[in-house]
Amino acid sequence: MNPGRIFLLLSALFFTGITGCGLLRGQYGYNEKVGRYYLVRGIEMYTEVYGKGKPLLMIHGNGGNMNAFSMTVPYFEKEYKVILVDSRAQGRTVDNGDSLSFEMMADDFDALLKAMHIKAAYVLGWSDGGINALELAMRHPNRVIKLASTGANLWPDSLGLRPDVWLDGVRDYKSWQTRMPLTDATDKNDYKIFMLDYMQPNIPLSDLKKIHCPALIIGGDNDLIPVKHTTQIAENIPNGRLWIVPNSGHATLKEHSTDFNKKVDDFFKEPYHRKRKERLADDDPDL
């Protein structure tokens, strides 16, 4: 198990079956009947698609895989084309590079949708996936119809994370340094994923003005992300909306799955009319 924030996230989500012995092979992430790899920006990105309808891209958190959405997919696949993906260097998507960034990953998702011939999609992201959703909307605005982001932060410090979470990350960073240089491939990948959250993201509040689609920003009232920070994110997105989930930690979509699924679905279904110059082609069968 990765150290630092990854350890905290995975410990908090242990019961969800995202990783380790909790992962049930044959569920999302191991469905050979629908699994497919796409060549995306130099890597083979693993995907699974469920249902039909408007495309909905779901992006998991740090150190996890697509099975993070095991309690989300059954609800949405009834009316959406749900696109699950293992992010770069995680799950079944292998990346042998020595660095990782949220900008890089946002560009991956843009390229993936292009490879799947999807002009634009709804996007749901959790934790690091929530950051990816924000970055995708900033860097490739025409790819995102609406987004829902839960448990995201903009800064890797004690303002963007709970102070105890940040301090644990500092301690684990020091622990990693005692093991340098790393030689094992798994350790190198784990360190790369750890460093993603230890050093990133670094998104100025002003950059959120680049998000023009409607955005539902979600956090638990006892999340790893301070409520104040989650509120800042929502307030700085032009079409942002805030939902602080009562009696919830980081796993909002697991701990309150019924309310979460309905709330996000209702948000996606609310009428929204883009300005004409922003509107995408009306003849696309996926939109």
JONORHU-V117832 format. One record per residue. SS is DSSP state (a for helix, b for strand, c for the rest). PSI is psi as a letter, one per 20 degrees, with the letter a starting at -180 (NA if undefined). D_FIRST is the distance of its C-alpha to the first C-alpha in Angstrom with 2 decimals. Layout:
BEGIN
ss psi d_first
SS PSI D_FIRST
SS PSI D_FIRST
END
This chain:
BEGIN
ss psi d_first
c p 0.00
c q 3.78
c a 6.51
a b 9.75
a h 10.79
a g 7.73
a g 6.43
a g 10.04
a g 10.53
a h 8.09
a g 9.37
a h 12.77
c j 12.60
a g 11.23
a i 14.81
a i 15.27
c k 13.70
c h 11.90
c r 8.94
a b 8.04
a i 11.22
a i 12.47
c p 13.39
c o 17.02
c q 18.15
c i 21.51
c a 20.69
c p 20.16
c i 18.37
c k 19.92
c n 23.55
c i 25.42
c h 28.67
c i 27.97
c q 25.14
b q 26.39
b q 25.38
b p 27.22
b o 27.82
b o 26.94
c l 27.39
c j 26.51
b q 23.52
b o 23.54
b p 22.20
b p 21.42
b q 23.25
b q 24.60
b p 27.69
b p 29.06
c r 32.44
c q 35.32
c b 36.68
b p 35.69
b p 32.48
b o 29.40
b p 26.31
b p 23.02
b p 20.12
c r 16.56
c a 14.15
c p 11.47
c j 8.59
c b 10.50
c a 13.64
a i 17.20
a i 16.67
a h 16.02
a k 19.82
c h 20.52
c j 22.79
c g 24.34
a g 25.52
a h 27.97
a g 29.84
a h 30.15
c i 30.81
c h 34.19
c i 35.55
b q 33.21
b n 32.00
b p 28.27
b o 26.35
b q 22.64
b q 20.73
c o 17.37
c r 17.28
c p 17.49
c j 14.57
c q 12.64
c c 13.23
c j 16.25
c o 17.58
c p 17.24
c o 18.18
c j 18.92
c r 20.13
c j 19.11
c r 19.08
c q 18.33
c q 20.32
a h 21.14
a g 24.68
a g 23.66
a h 21.74
a g 24.74
a h 26.99
a g 24.92
a h 25.53
a g 29.16
a h 29.59
a g 27.99
a h 30.44
a g 33.21
a h 32.37
c j 32.47
c k 35.84
c o 34.77
c h 36.57
c q 34.76
b q 32.31
b q 31.15
b p 27.59
b p 25.01
b q 21.81
b p 19.04
c c 17.22
a h 16.75
a h 18.86
a h 21.44
a g 21.65
a h 22.07
a g 24.84
a g 26.62
a g 26.44
a g 27.73
a h 30.59
a g 31.44
a h 31.36
c m 32.70
a h 34.60
a i 36.53
a i 33.45
b p 32.62
b g 35.03
b q 33.20
b q 29.66
b p 27.64
b p 24.71
b p 22.64
c k 20.34
c q 21.10
c r 21.87
c h 24.11
b q 23.15
c k 20.05
c a 21.87
c j 22.91
c h 25.29
c i 22.98
c q 20.20
c p 20.81
a h 21.58
a h 19.07
a g 16.22
a g 17.71
a h 18.17
a h 14.59
a g 13.84
a g 16.72
a g 15.59
a h 12.20
a g 14.30
a h 16.57
a g 13.99
a g 13.04
a h 16.80
c i 17.37
c j 15.59
c q 17.77
c q 18.92
c q 15.93
c h 17.19
c p 14.50
a h 14.30
a g 10.63
a g 10.04
a g 12.82
a g 11.55
a g 8.21
a h 10.74
a g 13.14
a h 11.19
a g 10.43
a h 14.13
a g 15.30
a h 14.76
a h 15.62
a i 18.92
c r 19.74
c r 21.48
b m 24.90
c o 27.26
c q 30.63
a h 31.98
a h 35.01
a h 33.06
a i 32.51
a i 36.24
a i 35.54
c o 34.13
c i 37.26
c r 35.99
b p 35.54
b p 32.11
b o 30.75
b p 28.33
b q 26.35
b q 24.40
b q 23.94
c i 26.13
c l 23.14
c r 20.70
c i 18.24
c p 21.04
c q 24.39
a h 27.15
a g 29.41
a g 27.22
a g 26.90
a g 30.67
a g 31.26
a g 29.60
a g 31.80
a h 34.90
c j 34.70
c p 34.49
c g 38.11
c l 37.51
b q 34.59
b q 34.26
b p 32.11
b o 30.66
b o 28.97
b p 27.81
c q 29.01
c l 26.88
c q 23.65
c b 20.29
c h 18.08
c l 18.19
a g 21.92
a i 22.16
a g 20.67
a h 22.22
c l 25.56
a g 25.47
a g 29.25
a g 30.30
a g 27.70
a g 28.78
a g 32.44
a g 32.24
a g 30.58
a g 32.94
a g 35.94
a g 34.98
a h 34.71
a i 38.07
c p 39.98
c p 42.67
c p 42.06
c o 44.53
c q 43.66
c q 46.39
a g 48.25
a i 47.10
a i 43.44
c p 43.95
c r 42.58
c p 44.64
c i 45.81
c j 46.18
c p 42.48
c i 41.76
c i 38.18
c NA 39.24
END
